[in-house]
Amino acid sequence: MLTIGSLCSGYGGLDAGLVDALGGGTIAWHAETDPHASAVLAARYPGVPNLGDLTLADWTATPPVDWIVGGYPCQPFSLAGPRRGEDDPRNIWPSIAAAIRQLRPRFVLLENVSGHLSKGFGRVLGDLSTLGYLGAWRSVRASDVGAPHRRQRVFILAVDASRLDGLPVTEPAAPPANRDLALMATPAARDGRGISPLPNISSLPNTVSLLPTLRSSPFGLNDNPESWLARNKLLAARRSKGASGMPLGVAVQLAAEEGSRWGQYATAIARWEQVTGRPAPDPIEQGRTAPRLNARFAEWMMGLSGGYVTDVVTTYSRALRVIGNGVVNLQASHAVKLLLADLAELARA
């Protein structure tokens, strides 16, 4: 079984996407400092050690692995910040490069925001090349696999240039398997449990109004958030029967019948319900003083099973931060399949 070492693990979405793409794999260790993300990892990956701060880790004492994966901090590169790049103290790429240099995994999988392409990206590719790795990168959106939000991310996949023979064979043209992320940490995830075929992604509507980026305030699904709290119970009951197996046209019609419940986002919501096989939770909940984004709706947007984070991290703001910093595992799985095909092409050249 292939072994995986995970850096900047978050809730484990990138790890799960890789395991899904490969059809198996064992997480050997995590390296995560956030206490709330670490609590999720401990609950969902029981028994897997957490090395903590990777900048302080002793890689000479760390078990070698076949894969190193990491969604390293985006703040130095994000278009939403000052973009200090290599001058930002949160830029920990040099420490990740040190881990790769010491452990020499066969494969390296990295993920970051699209703004990385214009800030710091050349340094990463250059370091990987200097370390003897051959790589490819792709920009992949969560909406490419049917998610109701864009969430464009850059994925880099590199392989030790001295070990190009026998690259994993995948089928990047096919939609990634739909697996419950909560099961990905256990062998049971690989025996067929929680797996169901996805609809052909290419047959789903592509021109849809996508939801905005996750944030804690209600985000325009309805001009009057209180109306969400007083929604039509009959329609809610109909939706609660589940979307799995429901024809997309029926799901869209049902969403349309709910009128202002989903508004312009009706098709995007219905599309993700088809992919995940799970109806969307209410997007708005009553906070202490005002309506707010429902953290369980945020989990659903990321393709997580209900309660994957929120059953572990019960403080609202902390749960939402863990969710928002995560990786959509189906998006990662799709990216890995595409990139493995790219590497196979490079190896043949």
Summary of the structure (lengths in Angstrom):
residues: 349
radius of gyration: 20.2
end to end distance: 28.7
largest distance: 61.8
contacts: 1146
relative contact order: 0.16
helix: 41%
strand: 15%
